Amino acid sequence: MSRPLLQLALDHTSLAAAQRDVARLQDHVDIVEAGTILCLAEGLNAIKALRAQCPEKILVADWKVADAGETLAQQAFNAGANWMTIICAAPLATVEKGHQVARACGGEIQMELFGNWTFDDARAWYHTGVRQAIYHRGRDAQASGQQWGDADLARMKTLSDIGLALSITGGITPADLPLFKQINVKAFIAGRALTDADRPQQVAAEFHAQIRDIWGDK
C-alpha cells in the first residue's frame, strides 16, 4: 500500500470563498476537490477556475453522477478534472461509460459509497476497471453523533481486499488516522477540519506527520 494523500474538500457556496482557501492551502495538500455543493452553486466554472489556480494538483469533480456518465465525464475531464465521482446507486452502464471517458482522458472514476451498496456491487465496479471508492460518513451522520466503528473498518478492509483504494472522509482529523492503518487508503479527505481551522496550514502539517508516522514514505 502506498502512502495516503491529503485532499482538500471545498464544499463552499461561492467560488471566491473556495479560492481563498485554496490560496492558503494548495501548497499543503496533494489533491483539491471541487465539492458537490460548490459545483451545484458554480457549475463547470468551479472546475475550470480551480484548475487554473492550481495547475499541478490532482483535481476532483465531486459530482456524484447518477446517470449520463459519458456526457458528464466528458464535461468534467474537459474542464480540467483528474478524477470524477459516481454515486454507488448509479447503474453499472453509467459507471462503464464514465470509466471509458476517464481512461481516454487519463483520469479516474471514484465510486461514492453513500446509502445502500453491496460487495457484489464493488466487485462489479472493479471488473469495469474502476480502482477507487470513497468511504463516506456524511454530514448528517456526523451531526447525529455517528462514530467510526468496527463495522466500518471491516467493510473498508473487504473493499481493500477486492482491490479498491479508498478515500476516507467525514469529519476526519489527524487523531483518527491510526484507525485506518490496515486499509488501502488512497487519500484522507478533509474539509472543515482544514478550512475552519485557526491555523489550517498547521493542521495540514499534522495530517502529513501522522500519515508519515503510520505509513512511512513508501
N, C-alpha and C positions, 0 to 999 in steps of 0.2 A: 504494500500500500504506500502510495506517495504521500508527501506531507500535505495536509489540507491547506486550502487557500482561505483568504478572508474576503468576504463580499459585503459591500455597502449597499443596503436596500434603501431606495429613495421612494417612499410612499407619500410624497408631498402632494398637495393640491395645486401647486404652482411650480412652473419650471424655474422661475427665478430663485425660489427658495431652495429647490433641489440643486441648482448650480452653485449656490453659495456653499452648501455642504460639500459638494464635490471639490470646490476650490480649497476647502480646508483639509480634505481627507484623501484626495486622489493619490497622493504620494505615500499613503499609509495603508492602502488596501490593494488587493490584487484584481478584484472584479467590481464593476459598477453595474447596478441593476436599476433599470427604469421600471419601478414597481407598477402594479396594476392600477392603483389609484392615480398615479402620475400619468400613466398612459391614457386612462379614461379622460382625465382632465385636459391633457395637452396633445393627444393623438401622436401621429408619427413624428411630429416636430420634437417631441421629447427624445426619441431615439437619435434623430439627426443632430440635435444640439449637444447631447451628451457625447456622441461620437466625435464631434468637432472639438469639444472641450478636453477630452481625454483619449486621443487617438491610439494610444498604445495599450489601453486597458481592455480586458475581456469585458464586453458589454452584453447585458442580458435584457431581452424584451420579455417582461413577465406578463404575458398576455393571457395565460390560462385558456388557450384556444380550445373550443369545444366542437368546432365544425370549420369547414373551408380551410383545411390545413394547408393545402398547396398555396392558395391565394395569400393567406395571412403570413405564411412563412416567407413567400417572395417579398412581401412588403417589409417585413421585419429585417430580413437579411440585406435587402437592397438599401434600407435606411441606415445600415451600419451595425446591426446586432451580430454578435457571435453565437449566442445561444437564444433559444425561444422556448417558453414553457407551453405545454399542452396539459389540460386538466385530465385527470385519470378517468373521468366519465366519458371522454370522447370516444367515438367508435374507432376500432382498430384501423379502419381505412383512413381516418383523419391523421392518425399517428404515422401511418405509412407514407402518406402524401407529404406531410410536414417533414418527415425524416429524409425523403428523397430530395426535397429542395435544400434542406440543411446540408446534406452531404455534398450536393452540387456546388454549394456556396462556401464549402469549407467550414461550416458551422455545426452546431449540435442541437438536438432537442432534449429538453428536460421534462420528465413527467411529473406533474404536480399532484402529490398524494393527499388530496382532500376527500373527506367523506368515505364512501364505500369503494373498496377495490380489493382484489384478491391476489394471492401469489401466482395463480394461473394467469391473471392479467399481466403481472410483472414479467413472467416468462414469455408471454406473447410480445410484449414491448421489446424485450431483449432479442427475440428472434427476428424482429423487424430491423434490428441494427441499433436501436436506442441503447445508450450506455449510461444514462444519468437519470436520477429521480430526485425529487425534493421531498424530504420528510418534514411535514409542516405541523406545528402546533399553532393554530390560528389565533387571531386577536381575541375572538370571543371566548375560546378555550382558556387563554391566559387570564382574561378578566374574571372568569369563573373560578380561578384558582387551580386549574389542572396543571400537574407537575409531570416532568419526565419520569417514567416508571419502567419496571422490568419488562412489562408487555411491549412498550415502545422499543426498548433495546433489543428484545428478542425478534421483533419484526424487522428492525433495521439489519440485524445480523443475517436473517434469512434473505433479505434483499441483496445484501453484500455477497452472500454465497451464490445467488442467482447470477451475479455479475454486474449489478448496478452500483455505480459510485453515487453516494448520497450527499446532497447539500442539505444541511440541517438548519432549521430556522424556527423561531417562535420564542422571543424573549431570551435568546441566548446571551449569556455573559461569560467572561473568561473563567469564572469559577465552575461553570457547567462542563467544560471541555473534557475533564478526565472521565466522565460518564461514557464517552464515545470512543475510548481508545481501542476497542476491538472491532470497530466499524470501519468500513471502507469509505472514508469521508472525502468528498471532493472539495467541499467548502463549508465554512460556517458563515451563515448569513446574519448580519447584524444591522438593524435599522436604528430604532430609537436608542439602543444601548450606546451607539456612536453619536447620532445626530443630536440627541438631547443631553449629552454629557457636558459638564462644565469644561472638561479638558478632553475633547474627543481624540486627539492625537495620542494622548497618554493611554486611553482605553484601547485604542488600536494596537499600541505597543504591547499592552498586557495580553491581548489576544495572541499576537505573534509569539510572545515569550512562552505562553502556555503551549502553543502548538509545537514550538521547538522542543520544549521540555518533554512532551509526550511522544511526538513522532520523530524527533531529531531533524536532521537536514536532508533526509533522503527524498 
